[in-house]
Every structure is written in structure tokens, then in C-alpha cells.
Amino acid sequence: MCGRYTKYLSWSEIHRLYRLTAPAETGRNDEPRYNIAPTQDVPFVTAGEDGNHKLREGRWWLVPFWAKEMPKAAMFNARIEGIDTAPAFRDAFKSKRCLIPADGFYEWTISPADGKKDPWHIYQPGHAPFSFAGLWAYNSKLDITSCTIITEPAADPMKQLHDRQPLILDQACYDAWLDPATPKDSLKDILSHDIDGQLQFNRVGREVNTSAVNKLPNDHPGLVGPINPL
């Protein structure tokens, strides 16, 4: 699963992953974010009308176009095993695919010492930016744009921490994944081209875990400081 992630690199570093041409997209200056949580607004990238990429923003918790109310079920992740058949995801899988820029994410293990959750910050070598493969939707009834991150069974080295992980797509497959004209039958093959095996991780402080009702989670640079590299 993927329940929290980071996007603290400068927009210019992340921008190099995409073909963004609109002035508002190339001149963007986002605040660094060290603990993005479900239901918060996040940027994501879709196919543009001119063959380039388009930057959008929406709620990280998919609201299908047909929903009459906000989903109560957890919709911030979409399991790869069911994205082509599950009612919540199958329409977006056909034609509304996206990339979600990031530079890290968190996963948790249970401490044998006290039984509490220890967070780990997971990232690419050199803390390089990357993209989660995702789906998006626009619900006209509720006037909500939203997205979700696709997850898959964990491989090395992530399975040391958890049995699932977010799908980080190879940059060479961005265009094919985003293109609404890509045949549905080839999409699962495209998603097999991930770069998850390069991941590194460090245990970080439990302050990542802290949040309160109706309040945002902690969000500051100290959250990603390593405690005990693995």
C-alpha cells in the first residue's frame, strides 16, 4: 500500500520527468511536502491535448465519475489485480490514467520492542524524483477531480518491509501509459515496467505517524531524517 508520500524536491527537478509546456506548469514553485496524506490535494500529470503532458491537481482519494457521494471506502490506492475489473477503477483504467510525481514514500513495520509502528522513508538512489502510476477521475455531480496510486505485490527490496508497494513506472513508459488511445490489453504489460527494485530506505521518527482529527499530519524536513539505515 501507499498511505503517505513525499514531494520535497524543487519543481524544476520534478519537471524534467515530463513534457510540460504551459507557463503555469513550467514556472510552478510548489512548497516542499514531507508527509502527504490521503484526501489532500496533490498534483498529477495526464496526457495533454497537443501530444505533450498536462499538469492537474486533485484530491488523493479517487471519486469515480458516477459516484453520488464521497466514497467511504479507502480509495487512495488501487490494487493492480483489480484495476481493469473493479467498478471503482475500470473506467479510469480505460481512459483516465495519470502519473503522480514524488520523491519518496513511507511504509511501517511493527517494533518488536514495544509493538508500535515504526515508519520507514523509501526513495530512489540519490533521492531522484519519480512517478507513481495512477488513475484519475472528474465527478461533475460533486465537482471533484481526484486520483489514486496503483499498488502491486512487493518485490525486493521492499518486501523486507511490506507485502505490497506503490508502482513506480519506468520513465520510458510514461507516454504509452498516459495515452488514452493505448489498447487496454497492453496496459498491464506497460505496468510491468517498473523501477521499484532500485528502492532504498531508512527508518525515521514516529512523528510521521502523528495526526489529529481535522488537522493535517506533521510536515517538515526533519521527518525524513534517518534513524537507523537498513
Disulfide bonds with the S-S distance in Angstrom:
none
